Amino acid sequence: MTPAQPSPDHDTHHETDGAVARDRDPGRHGPWAAPLPDKDEPARPPTRHWFGEIAQAVLVALPVLVLTGTALGLLWLWRAPRLPLVSDGEQVLLVSSEGEQVVGADGTFLLYGLAVGAVAGLVVFLLRRTGGVAVVVGLAAGSLLGSLLAWGIGTWFGPTDDIRAHARAVGPDVVFDGPLELTARGVLMGLPLAALGVHLACMALWGPRDPAPQPPVPVPSWGVPDRQPGAPAGDAAPGHDIPGRNGDPPRG
């Protein structure tokens, strides 16, 4: 006896139910979809090359520290106005009580710091145009330390801060220069702010650009076509009735 063969309508009914079941299962993918990740494989943390980033920042900071600190210190020592003092044999007095040499020393440090910082930011951009965060961190740290080094150069190599000893050495009624000092410590930020500002401006104007993001490629998947959003997964979209469902006779 020949076994009964399933009717074509019966096969169509099961194929349609399988498509709906696949559409219900969010874990199933289409034939061209990417494979699912292996659940047994542990997730690998992203590798970060901290050593290379730190080395790059140090390679930027050290030259900036030495060059900007030396240049600014020598310029300040050369161009800053001196504070004239005089001794009457008992005490040290200002030659002019209305002198602006102290404010002039602060302003000179600030102006030359801005100029040296702008040059430093431009040079770092030209030499490290493709650098990232490490270059900016190295530039900021090096320029800030360079500003402190310039302050130290001016005070170390300038007139001595031992005013009484200097007055006894030159004698009474002889004008001599007072020590070179900064009264407004905020001018120390002129060098790093100018360096970072020029570097960031150059990066914004002439730095490398990231490629434009590509639109996502649609991945085909099996399922009931033209299913409206929000409709139940088991119901067919209007105009696509499934034969054999809802009591409708199959269309032969």
Buried (B, 14 or more C-beta within 10 A) or exposed (E): EEEEEEEEEEEBBEEBBEBBEBBEEEEBBEEEEEEEEEEEEEEEEEEEEEEEBEEBBBBBBBBBBBBBBBBBBBBBBEEBBBBBBBBEEEEBEEEEEEBEBBEBBBBBBBBBBBBBBBBBBBBBBEEBEEBEEBBBBBBBBBBBBBBBBBBEBBBEEBBEEEBEEBBEEEEEEEEBBBBBBBEEEEBBBBBBBBBBBBBBBBBEEEBEEEEEEEEEEEEEEBBBEEBEEEEEEEBBEEEEEBEBBEEEEBEE
